[in-house]
C-alpha cells in the first residue's frame, strides 16, 4: 500500500486568535463600533498551520520551528500535540501571535503581539533536514529559515524543496523545486529597487514570476492569484492554472493550504504542474469550506479532538462543519478502482442532493479481501488523489474493514449514496444509517460502465478487441 510521503516543514510558527462578534451600535464616547457577544477561538498559525494542513492530508509531518517558555508557545504546543512531530529551536522573545476581530465573518481589526525570533540552529534541526525526503519552508520573516539556511541549501540539491517566501524574510535558497509567493509578494520581491504597483494582472504576474525564477535560481515559481488560481513559470512562457470555481469566504490561510498541498504532492513524486493544479483546487475548497475557522479551537479546549488526529480527520471536520451550519451531509462509498464515467455520474448526482460529499474508500487490504489478490489495480493513495481532484468531492476517508459501518458511525451522514446495482437488502449499513434518521439513496449507474469490464477489455490484445 502506497501512503502519502512524509514532509518536513521548516519555518516560523505563530499562534492565531479569532474573536467573532456582532456590531449593533457605535460607542457613545467615540465613533467606533462596539463588538458584542465575542466568541474567541485559537489555532496554529504560520508554519504551524501549514504543518497541520499537510498532516490533515494523511501524511506524517515534522515541524522545525522556534518556541519558548512564554504562554503563547505553551498554548501552541498544546494545539499541535498529536498532530505533528516537533523539533524545537530556541526562541528569543515571545512567540508572535495575532488576534483578528471579525464581524459577520469579515475582519474589522487585527492586533499583533510578540516579536520572537529563532536564535540559533540545533543539531536536531540540522539532522531532521539532512534526513528529510521532502521539505516545505514556510518563511514568515522570523529567522527560522535564516539560521538553517546552509542546511536548507544542501537539502534543495538533494530532495524536492518548496519555499513559501515572505517579504520580510530572505530569498529562497538556490535550487528550490517550487517557490509559492502571492501576487503581491511576488511583485514586492521582484521589484526591490522600485516602488511596486498595486496592479497584479496576469501580465505583471508573469513578468514577476520570470524575474524571480532567474533571481532565485529556482526550478519554478508559482504566483498565487487569489480566486483566479495560480501562474507557474519555469523562466519562459507561463502556465495559468485557473481556479475551478469562485469561492467566497475567509482567504486567511489559503496560501498555507496551497503551499502544503503542493509540497506534499512533490514529496509523493508528482510533477510541478500537477502539484500546482491540485494545490489550486485544495486552496479553493479550503476557502469555500470556511478556511482557518475549520481548524480553530474554542478557548478553554486545550486538547485536539481524536478526530483531528485521525487520518480521516479532514472528512470528519467537513461533516461536522456542514452539520453545525444546518446543511445536509452526503456520503458515498466504494473501491473506486479505475475511476470511470459511471463513478463520476454517481458522485455528481450524490453531491447535488446535499451540501457536502464525503467519499468513503476501501483501503487496499479491504479491496483485496473483496475483489481478490489482483485488485486493486490502482493503489489507495492514487485513488484518493483522483477522487480529491473531483470538484463534486469535498473530502475523502479510508476504511480498512469490509464495510464502512465504523466510519459511517463517526460521519453520521444524512444521506448514504450507493449505485443502483445495489438493492437495499444487500446493504448491511442501511440499518445503521437509518438509526440516526439518515436515508439510504440509490442512484442509477451509467449503462456499460464498470471497473471489471474496463479491466477485461484492457487485457485483450488489439486484434481480439477489434473482433
C-alpha positions in Angstrom: 0.0 0.0 0.0 1.4 3.4 -1.0 0.9 6.0 1.7 1.5 9.8 1.4 5.2 10.6 1.8 6.5 12.3 5.0 7.1 16.0 4.8 9.4 18.2 6.9 8.1 21.8 7.5 10.7 24.4 8.4 9.5 27.8 9.4 8.1 30.4 11.8 5.1 29.2 13.8 2.6 31.7 15.1 -0.4 31.5 17.5 -3.5 33.0 16.0 -6.7 34.0 17.7 -10.1 34.9 16.2 -12.7 36.9 18.0 -16.1 36.7 16.4 -18.9 39.1 17.3 -21.6 41.4 16.1 -21.9 45.2 15.8 -25.2 46.9 16.5 -24.1 50.3 17.6 -21.3 52.8 17.9 -19.7 53.6 21.2 -21.2 56.7 23.0 -17.8 58.3 23.7 -16.2 57.8 20.2 -17.4 57.0 16.7 -16.1 53.4 16.9 -18.1 50.2 16.6 -19.0 48.2 19.7 -18.4 44.4 19.2 -20.9 42.5 21.3 -21.1 38.8 22.2 -17.5 38.0 21.4 -16.6 34.3 20.8 -12.9 33.5 21.0 -11.0 30.7 19.3 -7.4 29.9 18.9 -5.5 28.0 16.2 -2.0 27.3 14.8 -0.7 30.0 12.5 2.2 30.5 10.1 4.4 27.4 9.6 2.4 25.6 12.3 -0.8 26.0 10.2 1.0 24.7 7.1 2.2 21.7 9.0 -1.3 20.9 10.4 -2.8 21.2 6.9 -0.2 18.8 5.5 -0.9 16.4 8.3 -4.6 16.6 7.6 -3.8 15.1 4.2 -2.8 11.9 6.0 0.9 12.3 5.7 3.5 12.2 8.6 4.7 15.7 9.3 7.6 17.0 11.3 7.7 20.8 12.1 11.0 22.5 12.8 10.3 25.9 14.5 11.3 28.2 17.3 9.3 28.0 20.5 10.0 29.4 24.0 8.6 29.2 27.6 6.1 32.1 27.1 2.3 31.5 27.3 1.8 31.7 23.5 4.5 29.0 22.9 2.9 26.7 25.6 -0.6 27.2 24.1 0.7 26.3 20.6 2.4 23.2 21.8 -0.9 22.0 23.2 -2.6 22.7 19.9 0.0 20.8 17.9 0.1 17.8 20.3 -0.7 14.5 18.5 -0.9 16.2 15.1 2.8 16.8 14.1 6.2 15.9 15.5 8.1 18.9 16.8 11.8 19.8 16.6 12.2 23.0 18.5 14.7 25.8 18.1 15.4 28.3 20.9 13.3 31.4 20.7 14.4 34.9 21.6 11.4 36.9 23.0 7.8 35.8 23.0 6.2 33.8 20.2 4.4 36.1 17.7 0.6 35.9 17.8 -2.1 37.8 16.0 -5.7 38.4 17.0 -8.4 39.1 14.4 -11.7 40.7 15.4 -14.3 39.6 12.9 -17.9 40.8 12.4 -20.1 38.8 10.0 -17.1 36.8 9.0 -15.2 39.9 7.9 -12.1 41.3 9.6 -12.6 44.5 11.5 -9.3 44.8 13.3 -6.1 42.9 13.9 -3.8 43.0 17.0 -0.2 41.7 16.8 1.7 40.6 19.9 5.2 39.3 20.4 8.2 39.6 18.1 10.1 36.5 19.0 12.7 35.2 16.6 14.7 32.0 16.2 18.0 32.4 18.0 20.2 29.6 16.5 20.2 26.2 14.8 20.4 23.0 16.7 21.9 19.6 15.8 18.4 18.0 16.0 17.1 20.5 13.4 20.1 20.0 11.1 19.7 16.3 11.4 15.9 16.5 10.6 16.7 18.5 7.4 19.5 16.1 6.4 17.3 13.1 6.7 14.2 14.6 5.1 12.8 13.2 1.9 10.9 16.5 1.1 10.9 19.9 2.7 8.5 22.9 2.9 9.9 26.2 4.1 7.2 28.4 5.5 9.0 31.6 6.0 7.3 34.3 8.0 10.4 36.5 8.4 11.3 35.5 11.9 14.6 33.8 11.2 13.9 30.1 11.4 14.9 29.7 7.7 17.7 32.1 8.2 19.5 30.2 10.9 19.1 26.9 8.9 19.9 28.4 5.5 23.0 26.4 4.8 21.3 23.1 5.7 18.3 24.1 3.5 20.6 24.8 0.6 22.1 21.3 0.8 18.6 19.8 1.0 17.5 21.7 -2.1 20.2 20.0 -4.1 19.0 16.6 -2.9 15.2 16.5 -2.4 12.1 18.4 -3.6 12.1 21.7 -1.5 9.2 24.1 -1.7 9.6 27.6 -0.4 6.8 29.9 0.7 8.5 33.3 0.9 7.8 36.4 2.9 8.9 40.0 2.0 10.5 40.3 5.4 12.4 37.0 5.1 15.4 36.1 2.9 15.2 34.8 -0.6 14.7 31.1 -1.2 18.0 29.1 -1.4 19.2 28.3 -4.9 17.7 25.1 -6.5 14.3 25.1 -4.8 11.8 22.9 -6.8 9.0 25.4 -6.3 8.5 28.8 -4.7 5.0 30.0 -3.9 4.6 33.8 -3.4 1.3 35.5 -3.7 0.9 38.1 -6.5 1.6 41.0 -4.1 4.6 39.2 -2.5 6.0 38.3 -5.9 5.8 41.9 -7.1 7.4 43.3 -3.9 10.2 40.7 -4.1 10.8 41.2 -7.8 10.9 44.9 -7.6 13.0 45.7 -4.5 14.6 48.6 -6.3 11.4 50.3 -7.4 8.1 51.3 -6.0 5.7 48.3 -6.5 2.4 48.8 -8.2 -0.9 47.5 -6.8 -1.9 46.2 -10.3 -1.3 42.5 -10.2 -2.7 41.5 -13.6 -1.6 38.3 -15.4 1.0 40.1 -17.5 2.5 41.6 -14.3 2.4 38.3 -12.5 4.1 36.5 -15.5 6.9 39.1 -15.5 7.4 38.9 -11.8 7.5 35.1 -11.9 10.0 35.1 -14.7 12.2 37.6 -12.9 12.1 35.6 -9.6 12.9 32.3 -11.3 16.2 33.8 -12.5 16.9 35.9 -9.4 16.4 32.9 -7.1 17.8 30.2 -9.4 14.6 28.3 -8.7 13.3 25.5 -10.9 9.8 27.0 -10.9 7.8 29.8 -9.3 4.0 29.6 -8.8 2.4 33.0 -8.2 -0.9 32.6 -6.4 -3.6 34.8 -7.8 -6.3 34.5 -5.1 -9.6 33.4 -6.6 -8.2 33.4 -10.1 -5.8 30.4 -9.4 -2.0 30.4 -9.9 0.5 31.1 -12.6 3.5 28.8 -13.0 6.8 29.9 -14.6 10.0 27.9 -15.3 11.6 31.0 -16.8 9.7 31.1 -20.0 6.1 31.1 -21.2 4.0 30.7 -18.1 1.2 28.2 -17.4 -2.0 29.6 -16.0 -3.9 27.2 -13.6 -7.3 28.7 -13.1 -9.4 28.2 -10.0 -12.2 25.7 -10.8 -14.9 27.8 -9.1 -15.2 31.2 -7.4 -15.0 30.6 -3.7 -16.4 33.3 -1.4 -15.0 33.2 2.1 -12.2 33.9 4.5 -9.0 33.6 2.5 -6.7 33.7 5.6 -4.5 30.6 5.4 -5.3 29.8 1.8 -1.6 30.4 0.9 -0.6 27.9 3.5 -3.1 25.4 2.2 -1.7 25.9 -1.3 1.9 25.5 -0.3 1.3 22.5 2.0 -0.6 20.7 -0.8 2.0 21.4 -3.4 4.9 20.4 -1.2 3.2 17.2 -0.2 2.5 16.2 -3.8 6.1 16.9 -4.8 7.1 14.7 -1.9 4.9 12.0 -3.4 6.8 12.3 -6.7 4.3 14.4 -8.7 5.3 16.9 -11.4 5.2 20.6 -10.5 2.3 21.3 -12.9 0.3 18.5 -11.3 1.1 19.7 -7.8 0.1 23.3 -8.6 -3.1 22.2 -10.2 -4.2 20.2 -7.2 -3.0 22.9 -4.8 -5.2 25.4 -6.6 -8.2 23.1 -6.1 -7.3 22.4 -2.5 -7.0 26.1 -1.7 -10.3 26.9 -3.4 -12.1 24.2 -1.5 -10.4 25.4 1.8 -11.8 28.9 1.4 -15.2 27.6 0.4 -15.4 25.4 3.5 -14.6 28.2 5.9 -10.8 28.4 5.8 -8.9 28.7 9.1 -12.1 28.6 11.1 -12.3 24.9 10.4 -9.0 24.5 12.4 -9.8 26.8 15.3 -10.2 25.5 18.8 -12.6 27.2 21.2 -11.0 29.0 24.1 -10.7 26.6 27.0 -10.3 23.4 25.0 -6.6 22.6 25.1 -6.6 19.1 23.6 -7.4 18.5 20.0 -10.2 16.0 19.4 -9.4 12.4 18.5 -10.9 13.1 15.1 -8.3 15.8 14.5 -5.6 13.3 15.0 -7.1 10.6 12.8 -6.3 10.1 9.1 -10.0 10.8 8.4 -9.9 14.0 10.4 -10.4 16.2 7.4 -13.6 14.3 6.4 -14.9 14.3 9.9 -14.3 18.0 10.3 -16.0 18.7 7.0 -19.1 16.7 8.0 -19.2 18.4 11.4 -18.9 21.9 10.0 -21.7 21.3 7.4 -23.9 19.7 10.1 -23.4 22.6 12.5 -24.4 25.0 9.8 -27.7 23.2 9.3 -26.6 21.6 6.0 -27.0 18.1 4.6 -24.1 15.7 4.8 -23.9 13.2 1.9 -21.6 10.2 1.9 -20.8 7.7 -0.8 -18.7 4.6 -0.6 -16.8 2.1 -2.8 -13.5 0.9 -4.1 -13.3 3.5 -6.9 -10.7 1.4 -8.6 -10.1 2.7 -12.2 -12.4 5.7 -11.7 -14.8 5.8 -14.7 -17.7 7.8 -16.0 -20.2 5.8 -14.0 -18.4 6.6 -10.8 -18.3 10.3 -11.7 -22.0 10.4 -12.6 -22.9 8.8 -9.2 -20.7 11.2 -7.3 -22.0 14.3 -9.1 -25.6 13.2 -8.5 -24.9 12.5 -4.8 -23.3 15.9 -4.3 -26.3 17.6 -5.8 -28.5 16.2 -3.0 -26.7 17.9 -0.2 -24.2 20.5 0.9 -21.0 18.3 1.1 -20.0 14.9 -0.2 -17.6 12.7 1.7 -16.3 9.6 -0.2 -15.6 6.5 1.9 -13.0 4.5 0.1 -12.0 0.9 0.7 -8.3 0.5 1.7 -6.1 -1.7 -0.4 -6.4 -4.5 2.1 -10.2 -4.2 2.1 -10.3 -4.3 -1.7 -8.1 -7.4 -1.9 -10.4 -9.2 0.5 -13.5 -8.3 -1.5 -12.1 -8.5 -5.1 -9.2 -10.9 -4.9 -5.4 -10.8 -5.0 -5.3 -9.0 -8.3 -7.1 -5.9 -7.0 -6.9 -3.0 -6.6 -5.5 -2.1 -9.9 -4.8 1.4 -8.6 -3.2 1.8 -5.1 -5.0 3.6 -2.3 -3.0 6.8 -2.4 -3.7 7.3 -6.1 -7.4 6.5 -5.8 -7.6 9.1 -3.0 -5.8 11.7 -5.1 -8.0 11.2 -8.1 -11.2 11.5 -6.0 -10.0 14.6 -4.3 -9.4 16.2 -7.7 -13.1 16.0 -8.5 -15.0 19.2 -7.8 -18.0 17.3 -6.5 -16.0 15.7 -3.8 -15.4 17.6 -0.6 -13.4 15.1 1.4 -12.2 11.5 1.3 -11.9 9.0 4.1 -10.5 5.5 4.1 -11.8 2.4 5.9 -10.0 -0.9 6.4 -13.0 -3.1 7.2 -15.1 -5.0 4.7 -18.0 -2.5 5.2 -17.8 1.2 6.1 -20.1 0.9 9.2 -17.5 2.1 11.7 -16.6 5.1 9.6 -20.3 5.9 8.9 -20.9 5.9 12.7 -18.4 8.7 13.0 -19.5 10.6 10.0 -23.3 10.2 10.6 -24.3 11.4 7.1 -27.9 12.4 6.4 -27.7 10.6 3.1 -25.8 7.4 2.2 -25.5 7.2 -1.6 -24.9 4.0 -3.5 -25.0 2.9 -7.1 -28.3 1.5 -8.5 -26.8 -2.0 -8.9 -27.3 -2.5 -5.2 -30.5 -3.5 -3.6 -31.4 -2.1 -0.2 -31.5 -5.5 1.4 -27.9 -6.1 0.3 -26.5 -3.1 2.2 -25.6 -4.1 5.8 -25.0 -0.5 6.7 -28.6 0.5 5.9 -29.9 -0.1 9.3 -27.1 1.8 10.9 -27.7 4.9 8.7 -31.4 4.8 9.5 -30.7 4.6 13.2 -29.8 8.3 13.4 -32.5 9.3 10.9 -30.3 9.0 7.8 -31.5 7.8 4.5 -30.0 5.4 2.0 -30.5 6.6 -1.6 -29.7 4.6 -4.7 -28.5 6.4 -7.9 -28.5 4.8 -11.3 -25.2 3.9 -12.9 -24.5 4.7 -16.5 -25.0 1.6 -18.6 -22.0 -0.4 -19.6 -19.5 1.2 -17.2 -17.7 -1.0 -14.7 -14.2 -1.4 -13.5 -14.2 -5.1 -14.1 -15.4 -4.5 -17.7 -12.7 -1.9 -18.4 -10.0 -4.2 -16.9 -11.2 -7.1 -19.0 -11.2 -5.1 -22.2 -7.8 -3.6 -21.4 -6.4 -7.2 -21.0 -7.4 -8.1 -24.6 -4.9 -7.9 -27.4 -5.6 -5.2 -30.0 -6.6 -7.9 -32.5 -9.1 -9.7 -30.2 -10.5 -6.3 -29.1 -11.2 -5.4 -32.7 -13.1 -8.6 -33.4 
